[in-house]
Amino acid sequence: VMCCSVFVTTVAIPPRVSAQSTSGTSAFEVVSVKPGTPAFTGGPRVPDGDGTGAFPACAGGAVQVTPQRFSATNTTLYTLITLAYGIRYSCFLANDINFLSGGPNWVLSDRFDVQAVIPAGSPSYTLQQLQSAEAPALQAMLRTFLTDRFKLAVHQTKKDARVYVLTA
């Protein structure tokens, strides 16, 4: 076990908001957001922000990326934030939630269906590139969307954390 500094993204989201989208240079052409299906009660769970309960860590959800469209079905806001800010996480590592802190409990529990049209002439990315934080234009569009629709505000900082280092 070693100690090192890691980046932590602190999230601030006002209580359930519904905002009008504003267009910008790094924005989707059109975005539709609808409530998804509530999460199931089984599967791996992570503690919520205030430690009073727990939410499913990876209870469903699917993300698709094509050159013309971004689609997230039954996905949590937590997942969308991690994609937008290049935060890599695993459903099986309970302490990964520490890379994202703050925000209301519903960020981990409420589900959304997002359909977005990517502007013509934008770079094409694969889902793997988005998940590996190698899709800067698409990530910028996601950040704009999260700011416009959910009033997301983030602050990135470093904090010391214990990590395991595997060496050969």
C-alpha positions in Angstrom: 0.0 0.0 0.0 1.3 3.4 -1.0 0.1 6.9 -0.4 -0.2 9.3 -3.3 -2.2 12.2 -4.6 -5.2 11.6 -6.8 -7.6 14.1 -8.5 -11.0 14.4 -6.9 -14.0 16.0 -8.7 -16.4 17.7 -6.3 -19.9 18.0 -7.6 -22.4 20.7 -6.8 -26.0 20.3 -8.2 -29.0 22.3 -7.0 -32.1 20.3 -6.0 -33.8 18.8 -9.0 -33.7 21.4 -11.7 -35.2 21.7 -15.2 -33.2 24.2 -17.2 -33.4 25.4 -20.8 -30.4 24.4 -22.9 -28.2 27.1 -24.2 -26.1 26.6 -27.3 -22.4 27.0 -27.4 -19.4 26.0 -29.5 -19.1 22.7 -27.6 -22.8 21.7 -27.5 -25.0 19.0 -29.0 -27.4 20.2 -31.7 -30.5 18.8 -29.9 -30.8 16.9 -26.6 -33.7 15.0 -25.2 -33.7 14.0 -21.5 -36.4 11.7 -20.0 -36.7 9.9 -16.7 -35.4 6.3 -16.9 -36.5 3.1 -15.2 -35.8 3.1 -11.4 -32.7 1.0 -10.4 -33.2 -2.6 -9.3 -32.5 -3.4 -5.6 -29.9 -6.2 -6.1 -26.3 -6.1 -7.2 -23.2 -4.2 -5.9 -24.0 -1.2 -3.8 -22.0 1.9 -2.8 -22.8 4.2 0.2 -24.5 7.5 -0.6 -23.0 10.9 0.1 -24.2 11.2 3.7 -23.7 7.5 4.7 -27.4 6.9 5.5 -28.1 4.4 2.8 -26.8 2.8 -0.3 -27.5 2.8 -4.0 -26.8 0.2 -6.7 -23.3 1.0 -8.2 -23.9 -0.4 -11.7 -27.6 -1.3 -12.0 -28.1 -1.3 -15.8 -27.7 1.5 -18.2 -26.2 1.6 -21.7 -24.3 4.2 -23.6 -23.9 4.3 -27.3 -21.8 6.6 -29.5 -22.1 7.0 -33.3 -20.7 9.8 -35.5 -24.2 11.5 -35.4 -25.6 10.6 -32.0 -24.9 10.1 -28.3 -27.3 7.9 -26.5 -27.5 6.9 -22.8 -30.3 4.7 -21.7 -31.3 4.2 -18.1 -28.1 5.8 -17.0 -27.3 7.7 -13.8 -26.0 11.2 -13.7 -22.9 9.8 -11.9 -22.1 7.8 -15.1 -22.6 10.8 -17.3 -20.3 12.9 -15.1 -17.6 10.3 -15.1 -17.7 10.2 -18.9 -17.7 13.9 -19.3 -14.8 14.5 -17.0 -12.7 11.4 -17.9 -13.0 9.8 -14.5 -12.4 6.1 -14.9 -14.3 3.8 -12.5 -15.2 0.2 -12.0 -18.4 -1.3 -10.7 -16.4 -3.7 -8.6 -14.2 -1.2 -6.7 -16.3 0.3 -4.0 -13.8 3.0 -3.2 -14.0 4.5 -6.7 -16.9 6.7 -5.6 -14.2 8.7 -3.8 -13.0 10.1 -7.1 -16.4 11.9 -7.3 -17.7 13.6 -4.2 -20.5 15.9 -3.3 -23.9 16.3 -5.0 -27.3 15.1 -3.9 -28.1 11.4 -3.4 -30.2 11.2 -6.5 -27.0 11.6 -8.7 -26.4 7.9 -7.9 -29.9 6.6 -8.0 -32.1 8.4 -10.5 -32.0 7.1 -14.1 -32.2 9.1 -17.3 -32.6 8.4 -21.0 -30.5 10.9 -23.0 -30.6 11.2 -26.8 -28.3 13.8 -28.3 -27.5 14.8 -31.9 -23.8 15.5 -32.5 -23.3 18.5 -34.8 -22.2 17.7 -38.4 -18.4 18.1 -38.8 -17.6 17.1 -35.3 -14.9 14.5 -34.8 -16.1 10.9 -34.7 -15.4 8.8 -31.6 -16.1 5.3 -30.4 -17.6 4.4 -27.0 -14.2 3.0 -26.0 -12.5 6.3 -26.7 -15.2 8.1 -24.6 -14.7 5.7 -21.7 -10.9 6.1 -22.0 -11.2 9.9 -21.9 -9.9 10.1 -25.5 -12.9 12.0 -26.9 -12.2 15.6 -26.1 -14.9 17.2 -28.3 -17.6 14.7 -27.2 -16.6 15.2 -23.5 -16.9 19.0 -23.9 -20.4 18.5 -25.4 -21.3 16.3 -22.4 -19.9 18.9 -19.9 -22.0 21.7 -21.6 -25.1 19.5 -21.5 -24.6 18.7 -17.8 -24.0 22.4 -17.0 -27.1 23.5 -19.0 -29.6 20.9 -18.0 -28.5 19.9 -14.5 -26.7 23.1 -13.4 -23.7 21.0 -12.7 -20.7 22.8 -11.1 -17.4 21.0 -10.5 -14.2 21.7 -8.7 -11.2 19.5 -9.2 -8.6 19.1 -6.5 -5.9 16.7 -5.3 -6.2 14.6 -2.1 -4.0 11.9 -0.6 -5.3 8.4 -1.0 -4.1 4.9 -0.3 -3.6 2.8 -3.4 -2.2 -0.6 -4.2 0.7 -0.8 -6.7 1.2 -4.1 -8.5 4.7 -4.6 -9.8 6.4 -7.5 -11.6 
